[in-house]
Amino acid sequence: MRFARFMLSDRARAAKRFSLFGMSCYDNVMSTQLEEAVAVVRRLPPQQQDEIAAAIRALAGEHEAPVALTADEDAALARSEAEADRGMFASDAQVRAAWAKHGL
């Protein structure tokens, strides 16, 4: 525990010591970087906010139900998996061409 306390910021330590009605408010404290990121996201349109929220939840380990594939998507995935099983992968040149096509 001593090491964990050392890793907390001054702000987080203060929040951990503070309690309201016996409940710690430590869980409500975000790092400065996360607060700044949330401020940026608040300026985005709702659809983009939802996409970022889903990504954050995934990174934090909150799992959502699997997405159901359409029949076409399922068939495309099966073809891709079969090609991978046979060792059929895109060459470096093909990957560079695909990236260039999409401006990457």
C-alpha positions in Angstrom: 0.0 0.0 0.0 2.8 2.4 0.7 4.0 2.2 -3.0 0.4 2.7 -4.2 0.1 5.8 -2.0 3.3 7.1 -3.5 1.9 6.8 -7.0 -1.2 8.9 -6.3 -1.1 12.6 -7.2 -1.5 15.2 -4.4 -5.1 15.8 -5.7 -6.0 12.1 -5.6 -4.5 11.8 -2.1 -6.6 14.7 -0.9 -9.7 13.3 -2.5 -9.0 9.9 -0.9 -8.8 11.5 2.6 -12.0 13.4 2.1 -15.1 11.6 2.8 -18.8 12.6 2.7 -21.2 10.6 4.9 -18.5 8.0 5.3 -18.1 7.5 1.5 -14.8 8.3 -0.2 -15.0 10.6 -3.2 -11.7 9.2 -4.6 -13.6 7.3 -7.3 -14.8 10.7 -8.7 -11.4 12.1 -9.3 -9.9 11.9 -12.8 -6.3 12.6 -13.8 -5.7 16.0 -15.4 -5.0 14.5 -18.8 -8.3 12.6 -18.7 -10.2 15.7 -17.6 -8.6 17.6 -20.5 -9.5 14.9 -22.9 -13.1 14.9 -21.7 -13.3 18.6 -22.3 -12.1 18.1 -25.9 -14.7 15.4 -26.4 -17.5 17.5 -25.1 -17.0 19.9 -28.0 -17.6 17.1 -30.5 -20.9 16.1 -32.1 -22.9 13.5 -30.1 -22.2 10.6 -32.5 -18.4 11.1 -32.2 -18.8 11.4 -28.4 -20.6 8.0 -28.4 -17.9 6.4 -30.5 -15.2 7.7 -28.1 -17.2 6.6 -25.1 -17.4 3.1 -26.5 -13.7 3.0 -27.1 -12.9 4.2 -23.6 -15.2 1.5 -22.2 -13.5 -1.1 -24.2 -10.1 0.1 -23.1 -11.2 0.1 -19.5 -12.3 -3.5 -19.8 -16.1 -3.0 -20.0 -17.3 -5.5 -22.5 -20.4 -5.0 -24.6 -22.4 -7.8 -26.2 -20.9 -9.0 -29.5 -22.2 -7.4 -32.6 -24.3 -9.6 -34.8 -22.8 -9.9 -38.4 -25.0 -9.9 -41.5 -24.8 -12.9 -43.7 -22.5 -11.0 -46.1 -20.2 -9.9 -43.3 -20.1 -13.5 -41.9 -19.2 -14.9 -45.4 -16.5 -12.2 -45.9 -15.0 -13.1 -42.5 -15.1 -16.8 -43.3 -13.2 -16.1 -46.5 -10.6 -14.0 -44.8 -10.1 -16.6 -42.1 -9.7 -19.3 -44.7 -7.1 -17.3 -46.6 -5.2 -16.6 -43.4 -5.2 -20.4 -42.6 -3.7 -21.0 -46.1 -1.0 -18.3 -45.4 -2.4 -15.9 -48.0 -1.6 -12.4 -46.7 -1.2 -9.1 -48.5 2.3 -8.2 -49.6 3.9 -5.0 -48.3 3.3 -3.3 -51.7 -0.4 -4.2 -51.6 -0.7 -2.8 -48.0 1.1 0.4 -49.0 -1.2 0.7 -52.1 -4.3 0.3 -49.9 -3.1 2.9 -47.4 -2.3 5.3 -50.2 -5.8 4.8 -51.7 -7.2 6.0 -48.4 -4.7 8.8 -47.8 -2.9 7.0 -45.0 
